[in-house]
Amino acid sequence: MADGFYAMTEDSGSFTGIYSLDHPDLFHPVAQVHASELVKLAQGQLGPNDDSDLLSELEREGFLAQSSSGEPDPKIVQTLQALGAPFRWRVHPEHLPILEKVRLWHAHRKLFVFEFGQTPCLPETVLCRVQLATETLPAQAKVLLIGDDDLMCLALAEMGFEVTVVDIDPALIDFIHHRCQTDGIQVDARVQDLLQPIPEDMRGCFDLVITDPMSFEGCLIAFLSRALAMLNDEGVVWTCIHPLAHQLFSKVAQVLPIAVDGHAAYLSAYYYRRYEKNTYRSDLFRLKKTAKALPYGPEETIPFEAITEGELTATRHGYVTCHLAPKNETEQDAHPLAHLASHATLSQGEGHFHFAQTLKEGYLTGAMNPKRTQLHMQLFPFSETQEDQQSQHVLRELQVLNHKVEYIEAPFLAPPIPQIKMSNKS
């Protein structure tokens, strides 16, 4: 695939296709029948000598590289470098070569799978976690990762740990196998649905288990039950918790056989699919196993409904991102949201405009980046109906950015909102 292009797949096929870093509005759909070929192409596993109808189509459209060099995409590398720059101070100088390898691995995997909500850690966060492992674990310790779109397994193996990774995404596991073979790394990578019983050879044998599930009550209980079942008696679990979910985590801890043994605030930073900045941070908790029984035994099947039940956070919230059409150059608004002043508090930062509006219950906040034509809105506490109504109300009231919403999505925690298109009201 040519530099600056990447792929996304989605079961219904609506979002399956090729996207561009340089042209965010570009979307070249790929027929669902070619989805598996698209995955291999995006992960560097489909070459020009392979017989493929998809390759012929994409070559005509200019989406293929002129030569198959096997090098990582330099545009994605540059984007990841920029996203990770504010966090690079956390990486010890002696680990900078490993950081560069992790960044290159991320740039080799030019794929996001929509169904799994993949939101990888920045390479700098991967190194923060690897550094903690080297500081706290014995050499050649056995480490398990439950889910790893961060590709931390490769970095841990490079540092000499005995690494196993399980993930529900077969494309990710296939990519890890490919990188291991290409780079001479040993990782036991398996496709595994954690709702299904745990294989006997994985029970009670790991020194460290790392999992980063959604900060949702049922999801945390299910994932941590599995992590604890695969931990040896002296081992520890690392899990990531939303900063707003500490109260919820205290509730979850009453159900699980765990004791908190350490805590690192705001350790983890992430990026969205499309290689966009993600303002979300998570706290890392170090957990030890106690004698209490597990809610789900390793031989049990966990019903899917169980991971969707319970509280989301102590203050449930939704997060909506909108990309808007370019601003009309003739508009000279001092503050693009000035018309909201009668019922909102406005402020302005460098290149950003902010608003906050008090509702009958909770509040709505937003930030606009006119240069990137983006509007982000958050609603506290979360309500599907309220979020839909309030976000659409703000969009209808917008007197900026050419008055047209190109698309609206909820990439984090919020439910999908239907696509909206609006014309200029004035």
FENJOHU-V807994 format. One record per helix or strand of 3 or more residues. SS is the DSSP state (alpha for helix, beta for strand). FROM is the first residue (numbers start at 1). LEN is the number of residues. If there is no record, write none. Layout:
ss:SS from:FROM len:LEN
ss:SS from:FROM len:LEN
//
This chain:
ss:beta from:5 len:5
ss:beta from:17 len:4
ss:beta from:27 len:3
ss:alpha from:32 len:11
ss:alpha from:53 len:9
ss:alpha from:74 len:17
ss:alpha from:93 len:16
ss:beta from:111 len:3
ss:alpha from:114 len:3
ss:alpha from:123 len:14
ss:beta from:142 len:5
ss:alpha from:152 len:7
ss:beta from:162 len:6
ss:alpha from:170 len:14
ss:beta from:188 len:4
ss:alpha from:200 len:3
ss:beta from:206 len:6
ss:alpha from:217 len:13
ss:beta from:231 len:12
ss:alpha from:243 len:13
ss:beta from:258 len:15
ss:beta from:276 len:14
ss:alpha from:304 len:5
ss:beta from:317 len:8
ss:alpha from:338 len:3
ss:beta from:345 len:5
ss:beta from:352 len:7
ss:beta from:363 len:7
ss:beta from:374 len:7
ss:alpha from:384 len:14
ss:alpha from:401 len:3
ss:beta from:405 len:8
//
